[in-house]
């Protein structure tokens, strides 16, 4: 036989090569790598979407709670930018100012508390 013929059954597939040698390949063994790759890519995609959603949530929550004086730039602009994952990361890294430390030096502990 000059061509390749493929005949499949439930347990496996029989492949006849040019030399007439038949090899039986388990169907699960043939399909498993593709399924595993597909499943791992779906899992990676879901994890990516979850990370993106958490970043957006954290950025929006921080913008809601943070006083405008502690935000670099306009709060409304940051809210719009932070609706996408790269914008949320940019806000969390660059858009926030640190609050001035609460100074209690020289004040007695009874008053500072």
KELONU-237723 format. One record per atom (N, C-alpha, C): residue in three letters; x, y, z; residue number from 1. Coordinates in steps of 0.02 Angstrom, whole numbers, plus 50000, padded with zeros to 5 digits. Each point is the difference from the previous one (the first is absolute). Layout:
% KELONU-237723
+-----+-------+-------+-------+-----+
|  aa |  east | north |    up |   i |
+-----+-------+-------+-------+-----+
| ALA |     X |     Y |     Z | NUM |
...
+-----+-------+-------+-------+-----+
***
This chain:
% KELONU-237723
+-----+-------+-------+-------+-----+
|  aa |  east | north |    up |   i |
+-----+-------+-------+-------+-----+
| UNK | 50043 | 49941 | 50000 |   1 |
| UNK | 49957 | 50059 | 50000 |   1 |
| UNK | 50045 | 50061 | 50000 |   1 |
| UNK | 49988 | 50048 | 49956 |   2 |
| UNK | 50043 | 50058 | 49993 |   2 |
| UNK | 49980 | 50058 | 50045 |   2 |
| UNK | 49939 | 50006 | 50020 |   3 |
| UNK | 49978 | 50055 | 50041 |   3 |
| UNK | 49993 | 49979 | 50072 |   3 |
| UNK | 49978 | 50046 | 50041 |   4 |
| UNK | 49986 | 49984 | 50070 |   4 |
| UNK | 49925 | 49995 | 50009 |   4 |
| UNK | 49979 | 49950 | 50035 |   5 |
| UNK | 49929 | 49995 | 50015 |   5 |
| UNK | 49992 | 50000 | 50075 |   5 |
| UNK | 49947 | 50031 | 50023 |   6 |
| UNK | 49987 | 50005 | 50071 |   6 |
| UNK | 49930 | 49973 | 50012 |   6 |
| UNK | 49997 | 49951 | 50043 |   7 |
| UNK | 49936 | 49970 | 50017 |   7 |
| UNK | 49994 | 50003 | 50075 |   7 |
| UNK | 49949 | 50033 | 50026 |   8 |
| UNK | 49997 | 50008 | 50072 |   8 |
| UNK | 49945 | 49957 | 50030 |   8 |
| UNK | 50011 | 49981 | 50062 |   9 |
| UNK | 49950 | 49963 | 50038 |   9 |
| UNK | 49995 | 50033 | 50068 |   9 |
| UNK | 49960 | 49972 | 50044 |  10 |
| UNK | 49991 | 50029 | 50066 |  10 |
| UNK | 50063 | 49995 | 50042 |  10 |
| UNK | 50033 | 49943 | 49999 |  11 |
| UNK | 50058 | 49990 | 50042 |  11 |
| UNK | 50062 | 50036 | 49975 |  11 |
| UNK | 50008 | 50004 | 49936 |  12 |
| UNK | 50060 | 50031 | 49973 |  12 |
| UNK | 49994 | 50008 | 49925 |  12 |
| UNK | 50053 | 50022 | 49968 |  13 |
| UNK | 50000 | 50009 | 49928 |  13 |
| UNK | 50056 | 49958 | 49971 |  13 |
| UNK | 49987 | 49971 | 49943 |  14 |
| UNK | 50050 | 49959 | 49966 |  14 |
| UNK | 50025 | 50039 | 49940 |  14 |
| UNK | 50067 | 50008 | 49997 |  15 |
| UNK | 50030 | 50038 | 49946 |  15 |
| UNK | 50041 | 49953 | 49959 |  15 |
| UNK | 49988 | 50000 | 49935 |  16 |
| UNK | 50040 | 49957 | 49955 |  16 |
| UNK | 50047 | 50046 | 49961 |  16 |
| UNK | 50064 | 49986 | 50005 |  17 |
| UNK | 50050 | 50040 | 49966 |  17 |
| UNK | 50017 | 49969 | 49933 |  17 |
| UNK | 50045 | 50031 | 49962 |  18 |
| UNK | 50018 | 49976 | 49934 |  18 |
| UNK | 50028 | 49929 | 50001 |  18 |
| UNK | 50036 | 49980 | 50051 |  19 |
| UNK | 50030 | 49934 | 50004 |  19 |
| UNK | 49950 | 49947 | 50020 |  19 |
| UNK | 49939 | 50017 | 50015 |  20 |
| UNK | 49950 | 49952 | 50020 |  20 |
| UNK | 50000 | 49985 | 50074 |  20 |
| UNK | 50040 | 50035 | 50039 |  21 |
| UNK | 50003 | 49990 | 50072 |  21 |
| UNK | 49943 | 50037 | 50033 |  21 |
| UNK | 49964 | 49967 | 50043 |  22 |
| UNK | 49944 | 50031 | 50035 |  22 |
| UNK | 50021 | 50018 | 50071 |  22 |
| UNK | 49982 | 50058 | 50020 |  23 |
| UNK | 50013 | 50023 | 50068 |  23 |
| UNK | 49933 | 50019 | 50031 |  23 |
| UNK | 49989 | 49980 | 50060 |  24 |
| UNK | 49939 | 50019 | 50035 |  24 |
| UNK | 50017 | 50056 | 50049 |  24 |
| UNK | 49964 | 50054 | 49993 |  25 |
| UNK | 50010 | 50058 | 50043 |  25 |
| UNK | 49937 | 50009 | 50040 |  25 |
| UNK | 50008 | 50004 | 50065 |  26 |
| UNK | 49941 | 50010 | 50043 |  26 |
| UNK | 49970 | 50068 | 49985 |  26 |
| UNK | 49935 | 50003 | 49993 |  27 |
| UNK | 49967 | 50063 | 49984 |  27 |
| UNK | 50012 | 50051 | 50056 |  27 |
| UNK | 50000 | 49978 | 50062 |  28 |
| UNK | 50012 | 50046 | 50055 |  28 |
| UNK | 50070 | 50028 | 49996 |  28 |
| UNK | 50048 | 49960 | 49981 |  29 |
| UNK | 50069 | 50023 | 49994 |  29 |
| UNK | 50009 | 50051 | 49944 |  29 |
| UNK | 49962 | 49992 | 49947 |  30 |
| UNK | 50005 | 50047 | 49944 |  30 |
| UNK | 49965 | 50066 | 50017 |  30 |
| UNK | 49941 | 49995 | 50030 |  31 |
| UNK | 49960 | 50060 | 50014 |  31 |
| UNK | 50022 | 50036 | 50063 |  31 |
| UNK | 50032 | 49965 | 50046 |  32 |
| UNK | 50016 | 50029 | 50064 |  32 |
| UNK | 50045 | 50061 | 49997 |  32 |
| UNK | 50055 | 50000 | 49961 |  33 |
| UNK | 50041 | 50060 | 49999 |  33 |
| UNK | 49963 | 50061 | 49976 |  33 |
| UNK | 49958 | 49993 | 49949 |  34 |
| UNK | 49962 | 50057 | 49976 |  34 |
| UNK | 49952 | 50024 | 50054 |  34 |
| UNK | 49965 | 49954 | 50033 |  35 |
| UNK | 49953 | 50018 | 50052 |  35 |
| UNK | 50037 | 50033 | 50059 |  35 |
| UNK | 50058 | 49972 | 50018 |  36 |
| UNK | 50037 | 50028 | 50056 |  36 |
| UNK | 50024 | 50071 | 49983 |  36 |
| UNK | 50023 | 50010 | 49939 |  37 |
| UNK | 50021 | 50067 | 49979 |  37 |
| UNK | 49941 | 50048 | 50000 |  37 |
| UNK | 49943 | 49976 | 49977 |  38 |
| UNK | 49940 | 50042 | 49998 |  38 |
| UNK | 49978 | 50017 | 50071 |  38 |
| UNK | 50001 | 49950 | 50044 |  39 |
| UNK | 49978 | 50012 | 50069 |  39 |
| UNK | 50047 | 50048 | 50035 |  39 |
| UNK | 50066 | 49991 | 49990 |  40 |
| UNK | 50047 | 50045 | 50033 |  40 |
| UNK | 49994 | 50071 | 49973 |  40 |
| UNK | 49985 | 50007 | 49936 |  41 |
| UNK | 49992 | 50068 | 49974 |  41 |
| UNK | 49936 | 50032 | 50026 |  41 |
| UNK | 49948 | 49960 | 50009 |  42 |
| UNK | 49937 | 50026 | 50028 |  42 |
| UNK | 50012 | 50020 | 50073 |  42 |
| UNK | 50037 | 49959 | 50037 |  43 |
| UNK | 50014 | 50016 | 50070 |  43 |
| UNK | 50041 | 50065 | 50004 |  43 |
| UNK | 50051 | 50006 | 49958 |  44 |
| UNK | 50040 | 50061 | 49999 |  44 |
| UNK | 49958 | 50061 | 49983 |  44 |
| UNK | 49953 | 49992 | 49954 |  45 |
| UNK | 49958 | 50056 | 49981 |  45 |
| UNK | 49954 | 50020 | 50058 |  45 |
| UNK | 49972 | 49951 | 50034 |  46 |
| UNK | 49956 | 50015 | 50057 |  46 |
| UNK | 50039 | 50034 | 50055 |  46 |
| UNK | 50059 | 49975 | 50015 |  47 |
| UNK | 50042 | 50031 | 50052 |  47 |
| UNK | 50018 | 50071 | 49980 |  47 |
| UNK | 50016 | 50011 | 49937 |  48 |
| UNK | 50015 | 50067 | 49976 |  48 |
| UNK | 49942 | 50048 | 50008 |  48 |
| UNK | 49940 | 49976 | 49983 |  49 |
| UNK | 49941 | 50042 | 50008 |  49 |
| UNK | 49986 | 50016 | 50073 |  49 |
| UNK | 50011 | 49950 | 50044 |  50 |
| UNK | 49990 | 50012 | 50072 |  50 |
| UNK | 50050 | 50051 | 50027 |  50 |
| UNK | 50063 | 49994 | 49980 |  51 |
| UNK | 50050 | 50048 | 50022 |  51 |
| UNK | 49983 | 50070 | 49975 |  51 |
| UNK | 49979 | 50005 | 49937 |  52 |
| UNK | 49981 | 50065 | 49972 |  52 |
| UNK | 49940 | 50029 | 50038 |  52 |
| UNK | 49951 | 49959 | 50015 |  53 |
| UNK | 49941 | 50024 | 50036 |  53 |
| UNK | 50019 | 50025 | 50071 |  53 |
| UNK | 50044 | 49963 | 50033 |  54 |
| UNK | 50021 | 50020 | 50068 |  54 |
| UNK | 50039 | 50066 | 49996 |  54 |
| UNK | 50044 | 50008 | 49952 |  55 |
| UNK | 50037 | 50062 | 49993 |  55 |
| UNK | 49954 | 50059 | 49987 |  55 |
| UNK | 49952 | 49991 | 49956 |  56 |
| UNK | 49952 | 50054 | 49986 |  56 |
| UNK | 49960 | 50016 | 50062 |  56 |
| UNK | 49977 | 49949 | 50035 |  57 |
| UNK | 49961 | 50011 | 50061 |  57 |
| UNK | 50041 | 50038 | 50052 |  57 |
| UNK | 50062 | 49979 | 50011 |  58 |
| UNK | 50042 | 50034 | 50050 |  58 |
| UNK | 50013 | 50073 | 49982 |  58 |
| UNK | 50013 | 50013 | 49936 |  59 |
| UNK | 50013 | 50068 | 49978 |  59 |
| UNK | 49937 | 50044 | 50008 |  59 |
| UNK | 49943 | 49974 | 49980 |  60 |
| UNK | 49938 | 50039 | 50005 |  60 |
| UNK | 49981 | 50012 | 50074 |  60 |
| UNK | 50010 | 49950 | 50042 |  61 |
| UNK | 49984 | 50008 | 50071 |  61 |
| UNK | 50047 | 50051 | 50031 |  61 |
| UNK | 50064 | 49998 | 49982 |  62 |
| UNK | 50047 | 50048 | 50027 |  62 |
| UNK | 49983 | 50071 | 49978 |  62 |
| UNK | 49980 | 50007 | 49937 |  63 |
| UNK | 49981 | 50066 | 49975 |  63 |
| UNK | 49938 | 50027 | 50036 |  63 |
| UNK | 49954 | 49956 | 50016 |  64 |
| UNK | 49940 | 50020 | 50036 |  64 |
| UNK | 50016 | 50023 | 50071 |  64 |
| UNK | 50046 | 49966 | 50032 |  65 |
| UNK | 50014 | 50014 | 50071 |  65 |
| UNK | 50054 | 50052 | 50011 |  65 |
| UNK | 50046 | 50009 | 49954 |  66 |
| UNK | 50057 | 50044 | 50009 |  66 |
| UNK | 49979 | 50073 | 49990 |  66 |
| UNK | 50022 | 50044 | 50044 |  67 |
| UNK | 49985 | 50072 | 49990 |  67 |
| UNK | 50034 | 50025 | 49936 |  67 |
| UNK | 49968 | 50047 | 49966 |  68 |
| UNK | 50029 | 50025 | 49936 |  68 |
| UNK | 50069 | 50030 | 50008 |  68 |
| UNK | 50017 | 50024 | 50059 |  69 |
| UNK | 50067 | 50029 | 50011 |  69 |
| UNK | 50054 | 49947 | 49996 |  69 |
| UNK | 49982 | 49938 | 50009 |  70 |
| UNK | 50049 | 49946 | 50000 |  70 |
| UNK | 50001 | 49962 | 49934 |  70 |
| UNK | 49969 | 50029 | 49949 |  71 |
| UNK | 50000 | 49970 | 49933 |  71 |
| UNK | 50039 | 50046 | 49954 |  71 |
| UNK | 50047 | 49972 | 49963 |  72 |
| UNK | 50038 | 50040 | 49951 |  72 |
| UNK | 49956 | 50009 | 49938 |  72 |
| UNK | 49980 | 50062 | 49986 |  73 |
| UNK | 49957 | 50013 | 49943 |  73 |
| UNK | 49927 | 50001 | 50021 |  73 |
| UNK | 49957 | 49998 | 49949 |  74 |
| UNK | 49927 | 50003 | 50013 |  74 |
| UNK | 49972 | 49931 | 50015 |  74 |
| UNK | 49958 | 49997 | 50050 |  75 |
| UNK | 49971 | 49936 | 50022 |  75 |
| UNK | 49956 | 49972 | 49944 |  75 |
| UNK | 49960 | 50042 | 49968 |  76 |
| UNK | 49956 | 49976 | 49946 |  76 |
| UNK | 50038 | 49968 | 49943 |  76 |
| UNK | 50057 | 50030 | 49982 |  77 |
| UNK | 50042 | 49972 | 49947 |  77 |
| UNK | 50028 | 49932 | 50021 |  77 |
| UNK | 50024 | 49996 | 50062 |  78 |
| UNK | 50026 | 49936 | 50024 |  78 |
| UNK | 49946 | 49947 | 50004 |  78 |
| UNK | 49939 | 50020 | 50017 |  79 |
| UNK | 49945 | 49951 | 50002 |  79 |
| UNK | 49987 | 49971 | 49930 |  79 |
| UNK | 50004 | 50042 | 49950 |  80 |
| UNK | 49990 | 49976 | 49931 |  80 |
| UNK | 50058 | 49956 | 49978 |  80 |
| UNK | 50061 | 50021 | 50015 |  81 |
| UNK | 50059 | 49963 | 49980 |  81 |
| UNK | 50003 | 49933 | 50035 |  81 |
| UNK | 49980 | 49998 | 50064 |  82 |
| UNK | 50004 | 49939 | 50040 |  82 |
| UNK | 49946 | 49949 | 49984 |  82 |
| UNK | 49960 | 50012 | 49949 |  83 |
| UNK | 49949 | 49950 | 49980 |  83 |
| UNK | 50029 | 49943 | 49959 |  83 |
| UNK | 50063 | 50007 | 49978 |  84 |
| UNK | 50034 | 49947 | 49964 |  84 |
| UNK | 50061 | 49979 | 50041 |  84 |
| UNK | 50020 | 49937 | 49995 |  85 |
| UNK | 50055 | 49976 | 50043 |  85 |
| UNK | 50065 | 50041 | 49996 |  85 |
| UNK | 50025 | 50019 | 49942 |  86 |
| UNK | 50062 | 50039 | 50000 |  86 |
| UNK | 49991 | 50068 | 50036 |  86 |
| UNK | 49941 | 50029 | 49993 |  87 |
| UNK | 49986 | 50064 | 50033 |  87 |
| UNK | 49995 | 49991 | 50075 |  87 |
| UNK | 49972 | 49944 | 50022 |  88 |
| UNK | 49995 | 49987 | 50072 |  88 |
| UNK | 50070 | 49992 | 50030 |  88 |
| UNK | 50043 | 49964 | 49965 |  89 |
| UNK | 50069 | 49991 | 50023 |  89 |
| UNK | 50036 | 50068 | 50002 |  89 |
| UNK | 49990 | 50040 | 49947 |  90 |
| UNK | 50032 | 50066 | 49998 |  90 |
| UNK | 49977 | 50043 | 50058 |  90 |
| UNK | 49935 | 49999 | 50015 |  91 |
| UNK | 49975 | 50040 | 50056 |  91 |
| UNK | 50030 | 49975 | 50066 |  91 |
| UNK | 49999 | 49935 | 50010 |  92 |
| UNK | 50025 | 49973 | 50064 |  92 |
| UNK | 50074 | 50013 | 50009 |  92 |
| UNK | 50038 | 50003 | 49946 |  93 |
| UNK | 50072 | 50013 | 50006 |  93 |
| UNK | 50018 | 50074 | 49998 |  93 |
| UNK | 49965 | 50039 | 49958 |  94 |
| UNK | 50020 | 50069 | 49987 |  94 |
| UNK | 49950 | 50053 | 50023 |  94 |
| UNK | 49937 | 49983 | 50006 |  95 |
| UNK | 49949 | 50050 | 50011 |  95 |
| UNK | 49986 | 50018 | 50072 |  95 |
| UNK | 50031 | 49966 | 50047 |  96 |
| UNK | 49985 | 50013 | 50070 |  96 |
| UNK | 50058 | 50038 | 50033 |  96 |
| UNK | 49982 | 50047 | 50042 |  97 |
| UNK | 50049 | 50034 | 50042 |  97 |
| UNK | 49998 | 49969 | 50069 |  97 |
| UNK | 50057 | 49999 | 50031 |  98 |
| UNK | 50002 | 49974 | 50069 |  98 |
| UNK | 49973 | 50054 | 50047 |  98 |
| UNK | 49964 | 49977 | 50050 |  99 |
| UNK | 49974 | 50047 | 50050 |  99 |
| UNK | 50058 | 50023 | 50044 |  99 |
| UNK | 49996 | 50063 | 50021 | 100 |
| UNK | 50051 | 50026 | 50044 | 100 |
| UNK | 49997 | 49961 | 50066 | 100 |
| UNK | 50057 | 49981 | 50027 | 101 |
| UNK | 49999 | 49962 | 50062 | 101 |
| UNK | 49972 | 50042 | 50057 | 101 |
| UNK | 49964 | 49968 | 50043 | 102 |
| UNK | 49970 | 50034 | 50057 | 102 |
| UNK | 50055 | 50016 | 50049 | 102 |
| UNK | 50012 | 50065 | 50011 | 103 |
| UNK | 50055 | 50022 | 50042 | 103 |
| UNK | 49975 | 50007 | 50072 | 103 |
| UNK | 50032 | 49963 | 50045 | 104 |
| UNK | 49984 | 50005 | 50070 | 104 |
| UNK | 50063 | 50014 | 50041 | 104 |
| UNK | 50054 | 50020 | 49966 | 105 |
| UNK | 50062 | 50013 | 50036 | 105 |
| UNK | 49992 | 50059 | 50046 | 105 |
| UNK | 50022 | 49993 | 50060 | 106 |
| UNK | 49996 | 50054 | 50049 | 106 |
| UNK | 49932 | 50005 | 50034 | 106 |
| UNK | 49952 | 49959 | 49981 | 107 |
| UNK | 49934 | 50002 | 50031 | 107 |
| UNK | 49997 | 49943 | 50050 | 107 |
| UNK | 49979 | 50013 | 50061 | 108 |
| UNK | 49995 | 49946 | 50050 | 108 |
| UNK | 49952 | 49945 | 49975 | 108 |
| UNK | 50016 | 49938 | 50020 | 109 |
| UNK | 49959 | 49943 | 49979 | 109 |
| UNK | 49927 | 50006 | 50022 | 109 |
| UNK | 49987 | 50032 | 50055 | 110 |
| UNK | 49931 | 50006 | 50024 | 110 |
| UNK | 49959 | 50044 | 49953 | 110 |
| UNK | 50031 | 50048 | 49967 | 111 |
| UNK | 49965 | 50044 | 49954 | 111 |
| UNK | 49997 | 49970 | 49930 | 111 |
| UNK | 50054 | 49967 | 49978 | 112 |
| UNK | 50005 | 49973 | 49933 | 112 |
| UNK | 49950 | 49943 | 49989 | 112 |
| UNK | 49983 | 49965 | 50050 | 113 |
| UNK | 49955 | 49943 | 49993 | 113 |
| UNK | 49931 | 50026 | 49993 | 113 |
+-----+-------+-------+-------+-----+
***
